[in-house]
Amino acid sequence: MRIDVVSLFPDFVRQCAAVGVVGRAQQRELLQVETWNPRDYSSDRHRSVDSSSYGGGPGMVMMIEPLRAALAAMRDAAPEPAHVIYLSPQGARLTQGRVEALAKLPRIALLCGRYEGVDERLLAHEVDEELSIGDYVLSGGELAAAVIIDAVGRLQDGALNDAQSAEQDSFSDGLLDCPHYARPVQDALGTVPAVLLSGDHAAIARWRLKQSLGRTWLRRPDLLSQRVLDAKSRALLDEFRREHAS
Ligand SMILES: COc1ccccc1CNc1ccc(C(N)=O)cn1
């Protein structure tokens, strides 16, 4: 998968994508991240990329021309059409389901706004999808782009080795993840639940599903309401709720 990022701070984005699982995915050529700086495509000697907002008001707006030229250069750099995503507080909320769909695309481009955002005319003509990573405002779209690069990059085939497999992630089955424990078994902070030391894989899987269901019920009932529970899961959740009530 190729990800092109249009940003005034390309080094920041590249550094985010250079570490850990995503950095390794790039080294393994499972993922390619390229950056395009609109300032390199500004046409005036001041290398302007923003101007004041028509109609007045505080702050500046990113201008059409440098972004359009950067996007054109991005498109010319590889034959594959790119699905262009604009990161903004006005976008659709990002979910794991959308991440999984994006991870299957051959190429996406991430447009990072700064200042008060981008000229609406550029967005109307160049952007395929507007996404938000949450209901809060950042000083730029780069952190949101880094989130997408990480969430999508780690899902590329071969990016995670078996020990890290994505299947057991939170949200991968619509539930929150269960608790996890590392050595030592005994610690001043407490012990490890006995079932996890039992070697009984069926009992361990049952305990983990029960914990995931219980946690989701306690912390994110909204996720639970979106999920149809089979009889086994409903029984496990009832068991958890009875134990939680007592
Ligand atoms: C004032 O900033 C903007 C105003 C308009 C557009 C983009 C920006 C850049 N900032 C962003 C970007 C994304 C998110 C998010 N929630 O995904 C939050 N902030």
The ligand as an SDF file (V2000), in Angstrom:
LIG
                    3D

 19 20  0  0  0  0  0  0  0  0999 V2000
   -8.0590   24.0920   13.2600 C   0  0  0  0  0  0  0  0  0  0  0  0
   -7.5400   22.9910   12.5770 O   0  0  0  0  0  0  0  0  0  0  0  0
   -8.2070   22.5570   11.4520 C   0  0  0  0  0  0  0  0  0  0  0  0
   -9.3890   23.1520   10.9700 C   0  0  0  0  0  0  0  0  0  0  0  0
   -9.9910   22.6190    9.8170 C   0  0  0  0  0  0  0  0  0  0  0  0
   -9.4340   21.5250    9.1840 C   0  0  0  0  0  0  0  0  0  0  0  0
   -8.2580   20.9450    9.6670 C   0  0  0  0  0  0  0  0  0  0  0  0
   -7.6610   21.4570   10.7930 C   0  0  0  0  0  0  0  0  0  0  0  0
   -6.3870   20.8260   11.3170 C   0  0  0  0  0  0  0  0  0  0  0  0
   -6.6670   20.3350   12.6650 N   0  0  0  0  0  0  0  0  0  0  0  0
   -7.3490   19.1720   12.8810 C   0  0  0  0  0  0  0  0  0  0  0  0
   -7.4790   18.1930   11.9100 C   0  0  0  0  0  0  0  0  0  0  0  0
   -8.1890   17.0280   12.2240 C   0  0  0  0  0  0  0  0  0  0  0  0
   -8.7550   16.9020   13.4890 C   0  0  0  0  0  0  0  0  0  0  0  0
   -9.5350   15.6740   13.8480 C   0  0  0  0  0  0  0  0  0  0  0  0
  -10.3590   15.7450   14.9060 N   0  0  0  0  0  0  0  0  0  0  0  0
   -9.4220   14.6550   13.1620 O   0  0  0  0  0  0  0  0  0  0  0  0
   -8.6050   17.9060   14.4030 C   0  0  0  0  0  0  0  0  0  0  0  0
   -7.9130   19.0200   14.1050 N   0  0  0  0  0  0  0  0  0  0  0  0
  1  2  1  0
  2  3  1  0
  3  4  1  0
  3  8  2  0
  4  5  2  0
  5  6  1  0
  6  7  2  0
  7  8  1  0
  8  9  1  0
  9 10  1  0
 10 11  1  0
 11 12  1  0
 11 19  2  0
 12 13  2  0
 13 14  1  0
 14 15  1  0
 14 18  2  0
 15 16  1  0
 15 17  2  0
 18 19  1  0
M  END
$$$$
